[in-house]
């Protein structure tokens, strides 16, 4: 392969206008492209072989009509390798170069292949779809092929949809002019499209709803679709989540409290898992939206909201140690808002100091009946990706266990088991957990045998 790359390099530098692809059969060109991508995937960036491979990839991208003809095979290769957990940003950059060149040369085949041949609910499929539609303002050629593709019988059969429904999605990729918005303003068609099991289609629908929700005159059309938009959070996809959060933020902003209050009561609980999302952007936006929802509840409905706000306290407390500075700052702001909503004056004062341990101590001493719930909420953070949060979790669990009089011998055994399962790769946390286990084991000797902590025991299998 290196000899082939050098030959391609030689011809390219000596004969600038020479169509190199003519010297190879079609299948050979595809094989060269795929082998080149494999080399870029497997070699370090400073490797000399990698440099020849990247040069060849550039040649193929510039002459995509000759080199990227086997659209389906190349797309499958890109999908399989982009899905790998070890894919780096440099690798993705090289792969997306090929994807853009392929889409520009064969837009119809590429769009059809993504919609019919790749896993429809896969996040990598959506990543590729977004790249394919990311040309500046989405060129007229891409828009035309997008509409043709969405109305293609194979696509409609795969999506189990009718062309009459998918036809409006072309407008989701355009500037939100009055003409575009009027074509998108069709709640019945959008409702049907929201039910399709395809992330690329769902992303287009949500993009359309974002545009509609930004206009106060059209927010009513979006409002009737909010239950279905809420269900899109189940896919746990960053792009989908961000679109959904933006729609809710826009709608809430345009509504009076009387209309916004029932939405807030329904949505607030669904946002709590997003406080711990892998995307820092989703974490931050979900917290800010949670604050908007608290402010949207009618005063006589605040009692119904209090339980959800209680459940938000611990996630916000832990996220005050988030590695992303903006998330940590927003967590402190929203925690203060929660304290004001609950009318907990002391927590309100402590939240302004942003002293995490004093806040934690206050929560554990404020009402003993809540300690069990706080402990349950803190356990998942023992396995958080961020070292700072795992460390806080070990300390919080230990502090709560040692200062709660409601925990008996079996309860403490459960907590010890969780700490033993933690097995952290970070030495300081591992040492901290071991020391905590030792202290709790001594405390077991002084506790009664009966257990009243059934819900925590049910979590033995975590995670």
FENHU-V649220 format. One record per backbone hydrogen bond with DSSP energy under -1.0 kcal/mol. CO is the residue of the C=O (numbers start at 1). NH is the residue of the N-H. Records with the same first field share a line. If there is no record, write none. Layout:
CO=NH / NH
//
This chain:
1=5
2=6
3=7
4=8
5=9
6=10
7=11
8=12
9=13
10=14
11=15
15=18
18=20
19=22
20=23
21=24
25=29
26=30
27=31
28=32
29=33
30=34
31=35
32=36
33=37
34=38
35=39
36=40
37=41
38=42
39=43
44=47
47=51
48=52
49=53
50=54
51=55
52=56
53=57
54=58
55=59
56=60
57=61
58=62
59=63
63=66 / 67
64=68
69=71
70=74
71=75
72=76
73=77
74=78
75=79
76=80
77=81
78=82
79=83
84=87
88=92
89=93
90=94
91=95
92=96
93=97
94=98
95=99
96=100
97=101
98=102
99=103
100=104
101=105
102=106
106=110
107=111
108=112
109=113
110=114
111=115
112=116
113=117
119=122
120=199
122=126
123=127
124=128
125=129
126=130
127=131
128=132
129=133
131=134
135=138
139=143
140=144
141=145
142=146
143=147
144=148
145=149
146=150
147=151
149=152
152=156
153=157
154=158
155=159
156=160 / 161
162=165 / 166
163=167
166=169
168=171
169=172
170=173
171=174
175=177
177=181
178=182
179=183
180=184
181=185
184=186
186=190
187=191
188=192
189=193
190=194
193=196
196=198
198=202
199=203
200=204
201=205
202=206
203=207
204=208
205=209
206=210
207=211
208=212
209=213
212=215
215=218
218=222
219=223
220=224
222=225
223=226
225=229
226=230
227=231
230=233
231=234
232=235
233=236
237=241
238=242
239=243
240=244
241=245
242=246
243=247
244=248
245=249
246=250
247=251
248=252
249=253
250=254
251=255
256=260
257=261
260=264
261=265
262=266
263=267
264=268
268=271
271=274
272=275
273=276
274=277
279=283
280=284
281=285
282=286
283=287
284=288
285=289
286=290
287=291
288=292
289=293
290=294
291=295
298=301
301=304
302=306
305=309
306=310
307=311
310=313
312=316
313=317
314=318
315=319
318=321
319=322
324=328
325=329
326=330
327=331
328=332
329=333
330=334
331=335
332=336
333=337
334=338
335=339
336=340
337=341
338=342
339=344
344=348
345=349
346=350
347=351
348=352
350=354
354=356
355=359
356=360
357=361
358=362
359=363
360=364
361=365
362=366
367=370
368=371
370=374
371=375
372=376
373=377
374=378
375=379
378=381
379=382
380=383
381=384
386=390
387=391
388=392
389=393
390=394
391=395
392=396
393=397
394=398
395=399
396=400
397=401
398=402
399=403
408=412
409=413
410=414
411=415
412=416
413=417
414=418
415=419
416=420
417=421
426=430
427=431
428=432
429=433
430=434
431=435
432=436
433=437
434=438
435=439
436=440
437=441
438=442
439=443
440=444
443=446
444=447
448=409
453=457
454=458
456=459
457=460
459=462
//
